[in-house]
Amino acid sequence: MFVKTLSVRQPYASLICYGVKAVENRTWKTDYRGRLLIHASGDACSMFTENHVPQKFMDTLYDCLDIDEWNCPEDAPPYMENTYKMLAALHKFYGITQDDPRPMNEWMKQAVKDHGYFFRSTAIIGEVELVEIIRDSEDDFAEPNNYHWILRDPKLYEKPKANVMGRLRLWDFDIV
């Protein structure tokens, strides 16, 4: 059975499926309404660089995970704040204390092996309902001069469909 699918870069794909982001910004619109699979595209590791971690995302993630401290050194440059916040989020997500003596690459590999990826990429990770497309959403994630795709009923899959290459625009994915 084929289902309409939308490729979204990480971390936004996960925010949609977690129910944090209810508006997707596009420069185009569609007449389609209904079930929409969310495909996480892009390199999941790229979100760790300052250029790829939007402040709005970090603030939302930080609040959702209810993180009290993130151990950013006082002499760290301001642009490193999101990196330390992301590390605090990863620690909380994987249940690892921030004073774990192992190098990050070691505990990350073990955590991924034990619990799965924090943000999957090249995978169908969940689904939503596309209920309407408007131009004037006041949602925090709505960007000016875009069509605002209004999304409802998000579901994050416990077992994503891995190794799926994305496509531009809406595309059909066979969920068999």
N, C-alpha and C positions, 0 to 999 in steps of 0.2 A: 504494500500500500504506500503510495507516494504522498508526502506531506510537504507543504510549503515550508521553506527554511530560509533563515536570514543569517548571514555571517556577520559577526560583531567582534571587534577586537577586544582582547582582554585589557584591562580588568572589567570593562563595561558589560561583557557577556555574563560574567558571574554576578555582577550587581543586578542585572535584569532578572536572572533566575533566582537570586536570593530575595527578590521583591523590594530591593532598595531603590532601583531605578525603574520608574514606571513610564518614562518617555524616552523614545529613541529618536535621535535627530537624523534626518535624511534630506538630501537636496531634491528628492523625487518622491512621488506618491504612487499608490497602487489602489485599485478598486477592491482588492482582496481584503476580506475580513474573516477572522476565525483563528483556528489553531496555527501556531507558528513555532516551528522548532528553532532553537537558538544554537547556532554553530559558533564555537569559540575559535577565532582565527588568530593568527599572529604567533609571535614567540612569547611564551609565558614568562621567560626570564627577562625580557626587555622592560617589564614594568618596574624593575628594581633600579633603573637609572632615573635620575631626577627629571630628565626630559620627557619621560613616559609616564610619570606618576602625577596625575592631576591633583591639585590640592583638595578639591572638592571630594574626590574619591578617598583620599587619605583621611580626611576629617570624618567622612561617613563611616568608613571601615573602623576607624579608631573608636567612634561612638558606639557602633553596633556591637563590637567586641568588648565594650566597657573596660578599656585598658586604663589603669590608674597611673602607671609610670612606664617610661620607655627608655630610660638610661642614656640619654644623649649627653655626651661630654660637654661641659661648659665652654670649652675652647673649640668645639666643632663649628665649621662654617655653617651659616644659615641654610644653604642649599642641601645639607646632609640631614636636616630634620626629618624629611619624609623617609629617608633610608632607615633611620633608627626607628621611626614609627612602624614601618613595614616589618622590620625585624621583631619588634614587640608583638605585632599582630601574628606573625608566623609562630612565635613562641607560644602564644595563647592558643592559636588554632591547633597546634600539634601537641599541646600539653607539656611543653618543655620549659624548664625554668631558665631565666635569662642568665643565671650564673653557671650554666652547663659549661664545663671546661673544654668540651670538644670544639674543634674548629667548625665554623658554620657549614661548610660543605659536607662534613661527616654527619652532623645531626640532621641536616636537610635530607640527605640520601636515605638515612634510616627512617625518618619521619614519613617520607614519600612512600617508602617500601611498606611501612606499617599502616599508614592511614590514607594514602592517595595524595594527589596533587592539591595544593592550595588553590591554584587556578589552572585548570586544564586548558590546553590549546589544541588546535586541529582535532576537535571532537564536537559531537552533538552533546551538549551538556544539560539541556533542559528544554522547556517549552513555555509559551505564554499564549494568551488570546490577544490578537490585534483587534481592538474594538472600534477605533476611529483614527482619523488623521486630520489634524488641525494645524493652524499656523500661529495660534496665539496662546499656547499653554504657558502658565505661570510657574510650572514646576521648576525646581532648582536646577534640574539637568537640561531644561529646554534652552536651546541656543537660538539667538535671533536669526532671521532670514533662512530658516529651515522649516521643513514639514515636521511636525511633532507627532510621531506614531504613539498612540496611547495604548499601553499594555496592561493587561489584568491577569489575574490568576496564575502567577508564576509558579513553576515547578522546577526544582533542581534535581536532576537524575542522580540516583545513588550510584549507578553504574553507567557512566557516559559511553557513547559509541565513539571509540577512539580511532585515530588515524583516518579522519575524514577531511579531505581537502575542501576548502570553501570555494565560493563563487561570488561574483558580483550580482547585485540585485536579488530578487527572490528566486529561489531555485527549488527543485523537487528532490527530496531525499526518500529513498525506499526504506521504510522502517522494519521491513521483514527480517 
